[in-house]
Amino acid sequence: MTSVIVHPDRDLGPLSLLWQSTGYTPASLSASLPMQQAMILNSAVPLRGMRYIRPHYVLDLISGSGFGTDDPRYDWRALDRFFDNLVENNLAPILELMGNPSSWWTDFEDPVQVHAWRRLIRDLALRYRDRYGIDELRTWYFETWNEPDLGWWKWGEVGFLNYYDACSEGLAEVDPGLRFGGPGTAEPRSAIFRALMAHCDTGRNYFTGETGVRIDYISVHEKGGASSHDMVNASIPRIMDETKADWAWLVEHHPRLADRPFINDECDPLVGWKDHQTWRAWPYHASFAVNLIAEHLAWQDQGGPQVALLSNDNGFLGEFGKRTQFSIFGGSEDWPAGHFELFKKPIFTVMTALAMLGDRRLETSIEAADPRLRVIATRHGDLVAVALCFHDDRVRANDRLRLRLCLPGCSTGLCLAQWAVSEDFPNPFTVWEQEGHVPRPERGWSLDAWTQGRGDEVFALMRAAEDLPMVGQPQELGPEQLAAGIEVDMDLHSVHVLVFAPRLEDAPEAIEALSYTRWAGRGGGEQILLRWPTLDRRDLHGYEVQYRADESADWQTIADATTLDGAWRHVHPARPATGRYRVRARDLWQRCGPWSPELVLPALVV
């Protein structure tokens, strides 16, 4: 049996939270109701476990005139709405400075247009500094045009370097502390990647004439396989080999830049977001992502660069087999406006599991190691949290691993809770599959046909399988039991997170701010998406949600501490929905915090 020994007294330093980001659709789609719900669900991952989103073509939300003059006129309204929504949800952008307001720019070797771009970026930074404050903007990642080596950039290599300098100087004019990097290229060490590195190292700044241009981080897109409908297996070694080759080239040719943080902000298993791969709906995708995180942490330990972020390009919405965080039913012309439902996939749910990790890494010793096992051991104060990932790149590989996890040297007992993203537990796809593949309605679908076809019943079962499942129940373990170890049984392509928590003096705090968003439901019902700020605690069993129809009715529990996220979707049978909701937190010792103030749904004519 494999033994994993976690040493709580051997601190390896801070844990880089590599996974706190995801891709996003083109910003023009951000106003759609499904994308708004996707943003809310991302913001609900506990402990700010999801922090950044990376939208495309953001600057196309700007229009205006007089760009080539000293007094341009901008229409910021669409961009304001996008960023307001982002900031209100406690999210921040990896902001590709990508787009062409009013299609005005045609030549980035024209000095008038290059200066106009610098002015645009300066004015953008000024506007959102004044709107959100400079501290907020300093948390953003400003990035170059997405994948300029694949034809998205149309103005040549010289034009790209001029564009880069205009972006850099425009941001620096507002605040030199604004973080800017790139180039987010898709081909390993492509010509435009090499040109930008040389330009930042020894090239001439277009505006100042100085040698060298700042680059605060270096971003690439290295993926696990080519785009092919016949492709089955992705490859973590391919991602790691190409990323290490990128950095080795940088060390060899431009060593002055080798201390910059590295980002792979599209480290997808395969190229091609439209290609259908059923495993994207399985725990396989989640174990792939966590294994990749562990590989990058090990690379850092071995002398590699600081890896700042790893981001899957999962922002689009689509079917179970598409490269998405969620599967969507509805939301197209075949459904009435607003009638849709999103279902969390394991690649999203695993982000909740990772959020439970601490902020310091711990040393581990592994005996009789299985090469497919990865361990990330952490602590937060006196709490220890360990992520175990059992992964094989072969999609159809099948195996189990029994291991013993030991935590020696603890002076007091701790309470153990374990969560898993695993085929041992149902998820929305497996439920959908087992229940006969409820069809996506065609154009002209009827509510009666949907109900008679068990649609509502199956969707309720899928919702019940969405959130991160707890393995067994919390159990208190003494120092001797912790040292002797506990057995963990894992199936291949799974992620288990174990939290060993001390008993805090106080029960959970109250949830002070309960809010909601409402969407049309299927049939005659309505969806109420409740949201609340998650508590800054890792010792929680979950959040309880209750509902009652009116002030005289009894409270009904609709979520019995079954979610760690700060959101819960209630599909109400009536339309418009009415009633009252309240939420409270429960810790691992079954101590409950106070109920939140009641949220009363106002009367609404639909």
Residue, then its C-alpha position, 0 to 999 in steps of 0.5 A: m500500500t502506498s503511504v503518504i506522510v505529511h510533515p506539518d512542521r516542515d514548511l516549504g513556503p507559500l502556495s502559489l494559487l495557480w488555478q484561480s482563473t478561467g477563460y471566457t467568451p468574447a466580451s460581446l456575449s457577456a450580457s447574455l443571461p447564461m454568461q451572467q449566471a456563469m459569472i455569478l457561479n464563478s464568483a461563488v467559489p469559496l475563499r476567492g478560489m476563482r479570481y480571474i476571467r480572461p475574455h476576448y475582444v473586450l475593446d470591441l465594446i468601445s465605440g467612438s470618433g476622433f481617435g486620431t485627434d487630441d480630443p477623442r470621443y469614447d462611448w464606454r457604456a457597454l464596457d462599463r456594464f461589463f467591468d461593473n458586473l465583473v467587479e461587483n462579483n469580486l472577479a478581475p480580468i486577465l484583460e487582453l487589450m484586444g479589439n478595434p473600437s469602431s474599426w478605426w485602426t488599420d495600420f500600426e506602423d502609422p505614427v498617428q494610429v500608434h499614438a492614438w492606441r497609446r491614448l486609448i489605453r491611457d484613457l481606458a486605464l484612467r477611466y477604470r482607475d477613477r471608477y474602481g480605484i488604483d488598488e483594484l486595477r493593480t490586481w488586474y493582468f493587462e495582456t497583449w492581443n490573444e494569440p497574435d501568431l495565429g492570424w488574430w493579429k493582422w498588422g505584422e510583426v513591426g506593427f505588433l511591437n509598436y502596439y506593444d509599446a503603445c499599450s505599455e506606455g499608455l498604462a504606465e502613464v496612469d500608473p507604472g504599477l499596472r501589470f502588463g505582459g504577453p504575448g499569449t502565443a499559441e505556437p511554441r516559440s513562434a516568430i512573434f514570441r521571439a521578436l517580442m522577447a528580443h524587443c523587451d530585452t534589447g529593442r528600442n521603445y517606440f515612444t522613449g527611444e530607450t533600450g528595452v521595454r518592460i514586460d511584467y510576466i510572460s504568457v504562452h498557450e501550451k496545450g496537451g494535444a492537437s485538434s482532432h475529432d479522433m484525438v482521445n488522450a491529452s498529454i500532460p508531458r507535452i504541456m510540460d515539455e513545451t513549457k519547459a522548452d519555452w523557458a529554456w529558450l528564454v534563459e539561453h537567449h534573453p536571460r535578463l527576462a528569465d525572472r519574470p513570472f510565467i503564465n499558461d493562460e490556455c493550458d487546455p488538454l486539447v486544442g479546439w473548444k468546439d471539438h466534442q470530447t465526452w471526457r470533458a464532462w467526467p472527473y478525468h478533466a478535473s484530475f488532468a487539471v490538478n495533475l498539471i498544477a502539481e507538475h508546475l509546483a514540482w517544476q518550481d521546486q526544481g528551479g523553474p520559474q515562478v508560475a503565476l497562473l494556469s488557466n483552462d479556456n473554459g468560458f464558453l457555454g456548450e454541451f457536455g462534451k465541449r470545452t466548458q465549465f458548464s453544460i447548458f440546456g436551453g439558451s438558444e433560439d430553440w428555447p423561449a428567452g431566458h429558459f436555460e439551465l447550467f450544470k456544473k462539470p467536474i472541471f468546475t467543481v474541483m475548483t471548490a475542492l482546491a479552494m479548501l487548501g491552505d496558503r503554505r505548502l508542506e513537505t511530504s514523504i511517499e513510500a511505495a509511490d504510484p507514479r500516477l499519484r500527485v500530492i499537494a499538502t498545505r496548511h493554514g494556521d493549525l489546519v492542514a489540507v491535502a489534495l490527492c490526485f490519481h491521474d492517467d492521461r489515457v482516458r480509458a485507463n481504469d484502476r484503483l489506489r488504496l493509500r494511507l495518509c499519515l499526519p505525525g507530530c500533531s499535539t492535539g486532535l483534529c477533525l477530518a473531512q474529505w471531499a472527492v471529485s470522482e466517478d465513485f459519486p454521481n455528477p450531472f453527466t452520469v445522471w443524465e446518461q443513466e436517466g436516458h439522455v433527456p434530449r435538448p428540445e428542438r425548435g417548436w418544443s412544448l412544455d407539455a412534452w417536456t414534462q411528460g418526458r421526465g425533463d423536470e424530474v431528471f434535471a432535479l436529479m442532475r442538480a442534486a449531483e452538481d456540488l462537491p460531494m463529501v466522502g462519509q461524515p466528518q470524524e475527530l481523530g486523536p494524535e495517535q490516529l493521525a500519526a497511524g494514518i487513515e486509508v483513502d480509496m481512490d479510483l483512477h481520474s479522481v481528486h480527493v481533498l482532505v481537511f484536518a481542522p482544529r476546533l475553533e472557539d467560535a461557531p460560524e459567523a452569520i451570513e449578512a448579505l443574501s441576494y438573488t437573481r431570477w431567471a425564467g424556468r422551464g414549464g411554469g416555474e422560475q429559477i432563483l439563484l441565491r448568492w451570499p459571501t462565503l465565510d473566511r473559514r476552511d472548517l465548514h461542512g457547508y451552507e444550509v438553505q431554507y425556504r418557506a412560501d410565506e410568513s405563516a408557513d414552516w421553513q423547508t430545508i432545500a440545501d442541507a449543508t450540501t454546498l461549500d459555494g456561495a450560491w444555490r439555485h432553487v427551481h421554484p414551481a410557480r412563476p413568478a416565484t414568491g416566498r422567503y429564503r435564509v442561509r446559515a453555515r454549519d461547521l465540521w462539529q455540526r455547530c451552526g451560525p445564526w441564520s441570515p436575515e430573511l430574503v423576501l422575493p418581491a411580487l413580480v409580473v412575468 
